[in-house]
Amino acid sequence: MVRNKSQWVLAAVLAALLVAASWFCLSVWRSTPAMPTYGNVILAVAAILVLVSGCGLIALMFYSQRKGYDDPARSDRTARD
């Protein structure tokens, strides 16, 4: 939640940057020629592979945390004199 004037200014600047970046991306996208069909297929396959690998890594992270593999190391041995 925005509480004071500086946060309002920051939110307005960030919103303006988002609008400017979106406008720039859209103008560049419309000015370039269309991609061939095989390019769209390769792009779709790459996007799916990235999504699957990202979901797999997140799943491994949750599995590791739940099984206790991320706990700090501890030992039951006594210290040497």
N, C-alpha and C positions, 0 to 999 in steps of 0.2 A: 504494500500500500504506500502511496506517495504521501509524505508527511509535510515536507517543507518546500520552499521555492526552488532551492537548488536541485531537488529531486525532480520537480516538474520540468525544469530547464533541461536536465539530463535526459529525461524521458522524451521530451520534444526533439532534442538533437538526435537521439537514437532513432526515433520514428522518421525524422527527415532523412537520415542516412539510409534507412531501410527502403524508403520510397525511392530515393535517388538510385540506389543499387538495383532495385527491381526494374526501374525504368531503363537503366543502362543495359541490363541483361536482356530485357525484352526487345530493345531496339537492335542489339547485336544479333539476337536470335532471328529476328525477322529479316535482317539484311543479308544473312548468309544463305547459300543454296541448300536445298533439301539433301538429306543424307540418303544414300542408296539403301535398298531393303536389307542387304547383308550387313550393313553397318548398324541398322536398328536391331537386327537379330543378335549381333555380337554384343551390343550395348545392353540389351535385355538379359542375355546370359551372364554377362559380367556383373550386372546389378543383382541378379539372383544369387550368384556365388558369393558376393560380398555380404549380402543380407544373411545367407545361411551361415557363413563363417563367423560373422559378428554375433548371431544368435547362439551359435555353438560355444564361442568363447565366453559369453555372458553366462550360459548354462554351466560351463565348467567352473566359472568363478563362484557361482552360488553353490554348486556341489562341493567345491573345495572348502568354502567357508562353513557349510553345514556339517561336513564330516570332521571338522576340526583341524584340517591341514594348515590353516592359517594362524593357529594359535602359536604363541611364543614357545620356544624350546624350553624344556624343563628336565631336570634330572633328579633321581632319587639317591644318587651317590653322595657320600659325605665328602667334604673338602679335605685335601691332603694337608698334612702339617709341614 
